[in-house]
Amino acid sequence: MTREEQVRADIVEVGRRLYGRGYVASNDGNISVRLGDGRLMATPKSVSKGFMTPDMMVVTDLSGRKLAGEREASSELLMHLAVYEARPDVGAVVHAHPPLATGFAVAGIPLDRAVLAEVVTTLGSVPIAEYGTPSTAELPAAVRKFIKVHDGLLLANHGALSVGADLFGAYYKMETIEHFARISLVARLLGRERVLSREEVLRLQGLRGTYGIASPAPICIDEGGTAGVSGEATCQVVQAPESMGARLVDFTAAGTPAAGAAPPSTFAPGPRAGAGLGPFPSSPGAAASTPAERGAVLREGGGEGREPEIRLTYRQLAGLIEEALRTVR
Ligand SMILES: [Zn+2]
């Protein structure tokens, strides 16, 4: 089997998996693979990705001009071309509409909280590229803002996009995005979301090198202004709070992240922060100074109309309560 025959067979297989897992409906989604020599192989338009045959594929050049194939390439090929142009390391692109990830894309909620160690290590985060009319130049433009630093994106009110060095690498990232969305949704429905602390996220980032995980950009934590001069993202924004020692921290978002925008960088201990860390400390000495002197962190809000934020450990909070009780007595 030649390399090109293998790529045809692999695209058919990945199409079956996307369809079988419900990541695409009807003729949705598209797949492409870089063949080398300035050529791409892409899925045809108007065909269910679950029922393709190897002969259906279209070969184009890097500007999308058809070189071989009886059918026409997907109308979303422009988005794939933008990726290959921006990322010489990318060998394959997968686009689908997995329902849970797409739900987040519709809600305008990026998958950027440090929830799962594996996701932090591999994808960092999954931001939302702003809405663009499918098949137009708007969508490639929206994707360009993020694709240099991310291997997985949500497309606002549309779906998801993943890239990899090879086709199965790109496909597995699509699985990871949908899995991440499913777990995030369940945690939020259960009413509690604990996230990895900033320190733990930095530790995981260090493991990328150890495990040989190729990542297009470093993680940046809790930063709103990551857009470069050109408006492109410059690092993978992950929301992970400082924890003062704990590795997991309850997440409480004060604001609703806007679609396509960097989310507000607000963390405050939730009502159950520190649960499971043992009984309340009751050291009388803990109340001997102001919260600031005892190491509480006071931060200014991230923008106009935002309340300044104060962070206390449970020990500090217990000290304050004891102090207040003594005053009352
Ligand atoms: Zn689509």
Boltz pocket constraint, residues with backbone or C-beta under 6 A from the ligand:
constraints:
  - pocket:
      binder: B
      contacts: [[A, 28], [A, 29], [A, 76], [A, 95], [A, 96], [A, 97], [A, 134], [A, 158], [A, 159]]
      max_distance: 6.0
